[in-house]
Amino acid sequence: MKMLAALLTCAALTCPVSAEEITAADLPARIAQADVEILVLGEVHDNATHHLTQAAAIAAFAPRALVFEMLTPDQATRVTPALRADPVALGQALGWTEAGWPDFALYAPIFAAAPDALIVGAALPREEVRRAMTEDLARVFGPDAPRYGLDQPYPAELQAELEAQSQADHCGALPPEMLGGMVAAQRLRDAAFARAALRALKTSAGRVAVITGTGHARNDLAVPAMIRAANPGVRVASLGQLEAAPDEALPADQPFDWWIVTPPTPRDDPCAAFR
């Protein structure tokens, strides 16, 4: 309950108070000025500009470990110094395309920006994520669940808001009975990424960067909030990267330490598959 209260307090106050919109050119200086142990770098997965910004952030941050949402622990063990020198071979060894992620060439600059960093996979098995949609969330996650707030349900109003957002993200095509499970799966993955980051911090004895979707980088409910709640002494900061057309205004109270707005990447209609 204590952890959940901390999350909701942060959500209500839109913490931290230093949150600001910046440009990609501003980011290295912000990182250099920040006293941070874990840096959570959000992205829109198929936006090449976002990955170049992440690579610049990594170069400025010089982490000892890189935690990837896109990799399982097993995949991470396949990364070798020789493969890092050959992005095409590295992507093939990781089974990147088969896993369904955008072209590995988009992510190669991130690996190159920290050539000696420990690579950590934070992705959970798909079966485990599916279990979270129908089973008790704390039981699926394991004994550490209370540290990350997974033993407590969200308040009804917040749960309804997140379910509505999940429905919108899926173009209104989800059966209503699936929405609670979708929110639970997101919570499970947030907690898994936070746990992986904290373990990497201990293992590497140095700074850690997390590469993940912008939704997982939120300070109010996602990975940074769970890191702070599970280990309040850890200094963490987050970057959210968002897309908007030039004439589109986004809310000014984004839940990140820093956020960057870029033009949208050209892509097919994501709702076409649902239709």
ChimeraX attribute file (.defattr): number of C-alpha atoms within 10 A of each C-alpha:
attribute: neighborCount
match mode: 1-to-1
recipient: residues
	/A:1	14
	/A:2	12
	/A:3	20
	/A:4	23
	/A:5	14
	/A:6	18
	/A:7	23
	/A:8	17
	/A:9	14
	/A:10	17
	/A:11	17
	/A:12	10
	/A:13	11
	/A:14	19
	/A:15	19
	/A:16	17
	/A:17	11
	/A:18	9
	/A:19	20
	/A:20	16
	/A:21	18
	/A:22	15
	/A:23	12
	/A:24	19
	/A:25	11
	/A:26	12
	/A:27	20
	/A:28	17
	/A:29	11
	/A:30	14
	/A:31	16
	/A:32	12
	/A:33	9
	/A:34	13
	/A:35	11
	/A:36	16
	/A:37	18
	/A:38	27
	/A:39	25
	/A:40	30
	/A:41	29
	/A:42	26
	/A:43	26
	/A:44	19
	/A:45	17
	/A:46	17
	/A:47	20
	/A:48	17
	/A:49	18
	/A:50	26
	/A:51	24
	/A:52	18
	/A:53	22
	/A:54	27
	/A:55	21
	/A:56	18
	/A:57	26
	/A:58	26
	/A:59	16
	/A:60	17
	/A:61	22
	/A:62	18
	/A:63	24
	/A:64	20
	/A:65	24
	/A:66	28
	/A:67	28
	/A:68	22
	/A:69	21
	/A:70	20
	/A:71	20
	/A:72	16
	/A:73	17
	/A:74	13
	/A:75	18
	/A:76	18
	/A:77	14
	/A:78	12
	/A:79	18
	/A:80	13
	/A:81	10
	/A:82	10
	/A:83	16
	/A:84	17
	/A:85	14
	/A:86	12
	/A:87	18
	/A:88	13
	/A:89	13
	/A:90	21
	/A:91	20
	/A:92	13
	/A:93	14
	/A:94	20
	/A:95	15
	/A:96	17
	/A:97	12
	/A:98	9
	/A:99	10
	/A:100	9
	/A:101	13
	/A:102	14
	/A:103	14
	/A:104	17
	/A:105	13
	/A:106	16
	/A:107	22
	/A:108	20
	/A:109	19
	/A:110	21
	/A:111	19
	/A:112	17
	/A:113	20
	/A:114	20
	/A:115	16
	/A:116	16
	/A:117	20
	/A:118	18
	/A:119	23
	/A:120	26
	/A:121	21
	/A:122	28
	/A:123	20
	/A:124	17
	/A:125	10
	/A:126	8
	/A:127	8
	/A:128	15
	/A:129	22
	/A:130	15
	/A:131	17
	/A:132	23
	/A:133	20
	/A:134	15
	/A:135	13
	/A:136	13
	/A:137	22
	/A:138	18
	/A:139	14
	/A:140	18
	/A:141	21
	/A:142	10
	/A:143	10
	/A:144	15
	/A:145	19
	/A:146	17
	/A:147	19
	/A:148	31
	/A:149	23
	/A:150	25
	/A:151	19
	/A:152	16
	/A:153	13
	/A:154	17
	/A:155	10
	/A:156	9
	/A:157	9
	/A:158	12
	/A:159	16
	/A:160	15
	/A:161	11
	/A:162	18
	/A:163	20
	/A:164	17
	/A:165	15
	/A:166	19
	/A:167	18
	/A:168	12
	/A:169	13
	/A:170	13
	/A:171	15
	/A:172	14
	/A:173	13
	/A:174	15
	/A:175	8
	/A:176	12
	/A:177	8
	/A:178	14
	/A:179	20
	/A:180	17
	/A:181	20
	/A:182	21
	/A:183	20
	/A:184	25
	/A:185	20
	/A:186	19
	/A:187	22
	/A:188	25
	/A:189	22
	/A:190	27
	/A:191	28
	/A:192	21
	/A:193	28
	/A:194	28
	/A:195	21
	/A:196	22
	/A:197	29
	/A:198	20
	/A:199	14
	/A:200	24
	/A:201	22
	/A:202	12
	/A:203	12
	/A:204	15
	/A:205	12
	/A:206	15
	/A:207	21
	/A:208	29
	/A:209	28
	/A:210	31
	/A:211	24
	/A:212	23
	/A:213	19
	/A:214	21
	/A:215	19
	/A:216	28
	/A:217	29
	/A:218	26
	/A:219	30
	/A:220	23
	/A:221	21
	/A:222	24
	/A:223	29
	/A:224	30
	/A:225	31
	/A:226	28
	/A:227	26
	/A:228	20
	/A:229	21
	/A:230	21
	/A:231	14
	/A:232	11
	/A:233	9
	/A:234	15
	/A:235	15
	/A:236	23
	/A:237	25
	/A:238	28
	/A:239	27
	/A:240	27
	/A:241	27
	/A:242	20
	/A:243	17
	/A:244	13
	/A:245	11
	/A:246	10
	/A:247	6
	/A:248	8
	/A:249	9
	/A:250	12
	/A:251	5
	/A:252	9
	/A:253	12
	/A:254	19
	/A:255	26
	/A:256	29
	/A:257	24
	/A:258	22
	/A:259	23
	/A:260	21
	/A:261	19
	/A:262	17
	/A:263	13
	/A:264	15
	/A:265	14
	/A:266	8
	/A:267	8
	/A:268	8
	/A:269	7
	/A:270	11
	/A:271	12
	/A:272	8
	/A:273	9
	/A:274	10
	/A:275	7
